[in-house]
Amino acid sequence: MSRNNFISVLKQEVDRIDKAKTSKRFEKIITGFTKESSPKAIIGKEKYQVFNSNDYLGFRHHPLLKKAEREASEIFGTGPGAVRFISGSLKIHRDLEKALAKFHKRDDAMVFSFSFATNLAVLYCLIAGQNKDSLVDNNVIVISDALNHRSIIDGIRVANLPKEQRAIFKLMDPVHLEEVLEINKKIYKRALVVTDGVFSMLGEYQKLREIRTIIDKYDKEYVNGVLLVVDDAHGVGIAGKTGRGIEEIEGVKADVLIGTFGKAFGADGGYVVASQTVIDYLRESCATYIYSNSISPGTAGAALAAVELLDQAAGQKILAQSRTNLATFSALMSKAGLEFAAKSQHAIQPVLVGDPAKSKALKEALFAAGFMVTSINYPVVPAGRDEIRVQISAAHTQVDLEAFAIALTSAAKTLGLVSNGSNL
């Protein structure tokens, strides 16, 4: 009887989520893509232009990545066959890690099965040792930006620190970060500051240069210093003149940089780059690296091709196109009268709605018009800050952008989100 009671509670929770208009499980199943230069998703018998993809450069459909994926699978098989330390370390994995280290100007890199697993393991290991024999203790204050991604939040949670050893500094507020470091400098041996490089719901860039300056100032105030960890999942590949992300934009480096292949690089999996000592320690400690298979050989091949392509003239041309497309979209939106949740210079363009029901209705209206977007609601964003997260890709054409802008403005007018005085 008690088990049935618990199942009943689960049913009530699902009903509560549905009533709040924040359900996520009703997924659109894509059965394929058209063969155009700007591929449309095929759902049922209809075609939809995708404006909610992390594929910022259109790399997942690039012929070089597909070719590299096939060739790696032919050589190494469809899967790694084991975890890395047993027999799952393939040359394609090490080639990819070496390419990442070179790309980010670091000593070495590690590849993980997915980026969430990267944050879970890396943060845990930098906060505390993996077992009772470890020389790494948890005499640390962990300071996290208020809007950090769920994977960072969970990475801190699994370390199971007491509440007083976990602090949050206000969104993009280096002054508040300094206050927290000052308060704790005589209490803990070391500090770990962790932040997103680009905030995924707003498209805003972290003030990394100011944060780096503050951390360097306080490094000697802690016996074992202050470590800066940056998750630049939405920055690497798309942000900065050559796609090096937030570090390139701000002109400073993190001590530990975490990235993903699942966004601008058009593949899948996560990675971390750092000094040789840090990487050596993480290889010996990260549970999701030691006890879980790495990415497949084909995925590693595609990711390697993406990293190499971005450093070539052809890749830089695609990156430049993404900036052109963003400028075009911004110009169109300046005429539309829509409110945005942030002044984003990133491919993430958050249209502020402020109500979960209207946000859902706007998403559905755009889908009916042939466009896929995402409705973002509480608790992913604060209550009353519901948004439509629009994501601009280098693969979008001028025609795509203009058609989407007209459809977005029309649907927003119908819902009373903009006045009829819009110029679109």
ZIKALIN-V731294 format. One record per residue. RES is the residue in one letter. SS is DSSP state (a for helix, b for strand, c for the rest). Layout:
RES | SS
RES | SS
//
This chain:
M | c
S | a
R | a
N | a
N | a
F | a
I | a
S | a
V | a
L | a
K | a
Q | a
E | a
V | a
D | a
R | a
I | a
D | a
K | a
A | c
K | c
T | c
S | c
K | c
R | c
F | c
E | c
K | c
I | c
I | c
T | c
G | b
F | b
T | c
K | c
E | c
S | c
S | c
P | c
K | c
A | b
I | b
I | b
G | c
K | c
E | b
K | b
Y | b
Q | b
V | b
F | c
N | c
S | c
N | c
D | c
Y | c
L | c
G | c
F | a
R | a
H | a
H | c
P | a
L | a
L | a
K | a
K | a
A | a
E | a
R | a
E | a
A | a
S | a
E | a
I | a
F | a
G | c
T | c
G | c
P | c
G | c
A | c
V | c
R | a
F | a
I | a
S | a
G | a
S | c
L | c
K | a
I | a
H | a
R | a
D | a
L | a
E | a
K | a
A | a
L | a
A | a
K | a
F | a
H | c
K | c
R | c
D | c
D | b
A | b
M | b
V | b
F | b
S | c
F | c
S | a
F | a
A | a
T | a
N | a
L | a
A | a
V | a
L | a
Y | a
C | a
L | a
I | a
A | c
G | c
Q | c
N | c
K | c
D | c
S | c
L | c
V | c
D | c
N | c
N | c
V | b
I | b
V | b
I | b
S | b
D | b
A | c
L | c
N | c
H | c
R | a
S | a
I | a
I | a
D | a
G | a
I | a
R | a
V | c
A | c
N | c
L | c
P | c
K | a
E | a
Q | a
R | b
A | b
I | b
F | b
K | c
L | c
M | c
D | c
P | a
V | a
H | a
L | a
E | a
E | a
V | a
L | a
E | a
I | a
N | a
K | c
K | c
I | c
Y | c
K | c
R | b
A | b
L | b
V | b
V | b
T | b
D | b
G | c
V | b
F | c
S | c
M | c
L | c
G | c
E | c
Y | b
Q | c
K | c
L | a
R | a
E | a
I | a
R | a
T | a
I | a
I | a
D | a
K | a
Y | a
D | a
K | a
E | a
Y | c
V | c
N | c
G | c
V | b
L | b
L | b
V | b
V | b
D | b
D | c
A | c
H | c
G | c
V | c
G | c
I | c
A | c
G | c
K | c
T | c
G | c
R | c
G | c
I | a
E | a
E | a
I | a
E | a
G | c
V | c
K | c
A | c
D | c
V | b
L | b
I | b
G | b
T | b
F | c
G | c
K | c
A | c
F | c
G | c
A | c
D | c
G | c
G | b
Y | b
V | b
V | b
A | b
S | c
Q | a
T | a
V | a
I | a
D | a
Y | a
L | a
R | a
E | a
S | a
C | c
A | a
T | a
Y | a
I | a
Y | c
S | c
N | c
S | c
I | c
S | c
P | a
G | a
T | a
A | a
G | a
A | a
A | a
L | a
A | a
A | a
V | a
E | a
L | a
L | a
D | c
Q | c
A | a
A | a
G | a
Q | a
K | a
I | a
L | a
A | a
Q | a
S | a
R | a
T | a
N | a
L | a
A | a
T | a
F | a
S | a
A | a
L | a
M | a
S | a
K | c
A | c
G | c
L | c
E | c
F | b
A | c
A | c
K | c
S | c
Q | c
H | c
A | c
I | b
Q | b
P | b
V | b
L | b
V | c
G | c
D | c
P | a
A | a
K | a
S | a
K | a
A | a
L | a
K | a
E | a
A | a
L | a
F | a
A | a
A | c
G | c
F | b
M | b
V | c
T | b
S | b
I | b
N | c
Y | c
P | c
V | c
V | c
P | c
A | c
G | c
R | c
D | c
E | b
I | b
R | b
V | b
Q | b
I | c
S | c
A | c
A | c
H | c
T | c
Q | a
V | a
D | a
L | a
E | a
A | a
F | a
A | a
I | a
A | a
L | a
T | a
S | a
A | a
A | a
K | a
T | a
L | c
G | c
L | c
V | c
S | c
N | c
G | c
S | c
N | c
L | c
//
